[in-house]
Amino acid sequence: MGESRTKNIVIVDGYSMARELAHDLHAMGANLFHLRSTAEPPPVFRAGINMSPYRGDLGYIGSAEQAAGVILDMDIDHVVAGCEMGVSYAERLAHLAGTPTNLYRTIPERRNKFRMIAALHRRGLLAADQTLVRDEEQAVAWAQRYGNWPLVVKPLDSAGSDNVTICRSLDEVRAACRRAFGAHTVFAQPNRELIVQSWLDGVQYIVNTVSRDGRHFMTDAWRTNIRLLPGYAMVMEDFELLDPASELASHLLSYTFDALDALGIVNGTAHSELKWTTRGPALIETGARLMGAAMDRDSYAAAGLKTQSIYHALDLMRPETMNELRSRSDRYARGRHVAKVFFAFAGDGVITSVDGLKRLNTLPTFHAIYRTLPAGTRVHLTTDSTGWGGAIYLVHDDPELIKRDREQIREWDEAGLLYDVAYETAEAHVTSIAA
């Protein structure tokens, strides 16, 4: 494919997985500029970002309207969100700058999770029953009227399973509300409203996409195996790549594409989490941004895959390449089988040794591990899906061998034979589930 001209691209809040996008865009010749949507990064992102792929740092200019006044003089081709906290700001800025973005009128539906699910209901798509509450009494009253358990209490606009709690009684609803109302989101914003939703029973899946002018492309899809911690929430255990040619993948694709249309996602990336219920697929939520957790190009390449970030970079820099791909198919092609395995810390403590990680090299399907923690790192009880501790990739032609190695890693992790942690507190019971 022919090379396109150099393009000027602004990444808003280039934290987390945006490091992959910045790398991929830079490798394709983009002039990158970083822009913050807030005066200071929230604590979770204060470690900063690698600025080496960027041509310039615009810092924090102010509102989207103020930022538009600056970038209109910069010949900007695209404005994209680097992570969840930058989604609304980036879309408003792109709209003002006249660059491709999602539908302006549905911006609230893409960050406000209550409005998101309401938009699906209006389109006739299966999704959870829900209510919006401003205090625990409202939550308890709705739970009493609804009468079906379990229920889910979650913040309105956070990320990474932050303060998402599965409740099986009114007392647990109260406790979940008190905990969430007394906390800030991962983006350092107070929780003033919460959502209470019906529990969607079934296996959980992830569908990642890249869209251009309303045409969607499924870049990858995964079965998510999770852990349920009593009194807390769901924690990632591992992901298994789906066969894109399977009937399951086709059903998930069809539903997800309909959901993207309902939410006005027509340009850029989306990360959708779904449950396969007895009535079919139902959306948990969609983020109009890249997938988080783990997206490591070398291990993807070993499995014959491109990351969602690479597809996105191609769509921005070499649209003719993505147009050709879309003309042939609406989904990725799989080479080898691949799984991502994550750690779960059993309590608060300090890592005393990482020598146990060498055990991974004895597994026949082991490919790589990324973002490990050094000895001396303070860790906390894992209660979210941030992937703290690193991501282990297993790649092989034999899925049964991958399954065996996944189970071995889980046994080692639970026995403390990978990270050696001196725990100060520990949870006594963790239940593995596929939900």
C-alpha positions, 0 to 999 in steps of 0.5 A: 500500500502507498504511504500517506502524507505525514499527519498531525495527530493530537492524543488527549490523555495519552496514559495507559494503553495510549502508549501503544497507540503513540508508538504505532502512530510514531512508527507510521510517521505521524507528528504527535502532540499530547494534550491533557484534559485536566490541569493535573493527571489523576493519581493513578496516572501520575507516573506520567507517560513516555513523551519520546514518540511525541513531537510536542506537549501541549500540556493543559490548555483549558476547556475543549473550546479553549483548546480548539482555539489553539489547534485550529492553527496547527493543521491537525488531522485527527484528535483521539482519546488516549484513555477513558478519561479523555473520551468526551473531551477529545470528541468535543475538541474533534467536533470543534476542530472539524476532524473525524469523530463520533456523533456529537449529540450522543457524547453523554451516552459514551461516558455516562453508563446509565445513559449508555444502557438506556440508549441500548434499551431504546434500540431494542437491544438486550441489556440490564435493568437499572436505576440511577441513585444519589444515596444508599436509601434510593438504592435499597428501595429499588433493590427491594422493589426489584426483588431479584438477586444478585444486583450490581452497584457501580459508579456512573463514569469510572473504569477498570471495575473500580468499585463495581460490587456484586450484591446478594442482600440489602445489607450488601447494597448498603455497604457497596453504596457507602464504599462507592459514595465515600470514594473517588473514581480512578480519575479522581472525581467524586462519586455523586451518583451510582447505578444499580443494575440487574446481574447478567448471568453468563460467560463474559466476553470482550469485543474490540473494534475500529470504526470509520464512517460508520463501518465497523471492524472487529479487531479481536474478541476474547472470552474473559474468565474472572474471579469473584471476591466476596464483598468486592467485585470481579477480578480478571483471571485470564482471556482466551482469544475467540475463533473469529470464524465461530458462530459465537464470534459472529453473534457477538460481532452482530450485537456489538455492531448494533450497540456501537450504532446505538451509541453513535460510535462511527469513528475510532476505537471501542472496547465492549464488554458483554455477557452471553445470557440465556437470552443471548448477548447483552452489553455490560458497557462500551468504552469509546477508546482502546482496550486496557489491561494488555495489548502487547504487539510482540506476543500478538504478532507471535499469534499472527495478530495485530493489536487494536492499536495497530489497526487504529493507527492504520485507519488514521495513517493509511486508511486505504489499507483498512478500507481494503481489509474491510472490503474483504472481511468485518473481522480479524483472522487468527493464526495461533491460539493465545491467552493472557493470564493476570495476577491476583494479590490475596491482600495488602503486603510487599513483594519480597522476591520475584525469582518465582517468575522464572517458573514461567519459562518452563511452560511449553506455551509461555511466550512473554510477560510484561510490566512485572513488579520489582521486589519491594513494591507494595501491593494491595488486594486485587479488586479490579481489572487493572492487570496490576502485576503484569500480563503473561502471554501463552501462545501455541497451536494446541489450545489444550496445552494452553489450558493446562498451562493457564491452570498451572499458572493459577495454581502457582499464583494462588500458592505464592510461587510466582511473586513472593509477597509478605502479606499484612492482610489476606483474604481467606476465600476467593472463588473462581468463576466464568461469568 
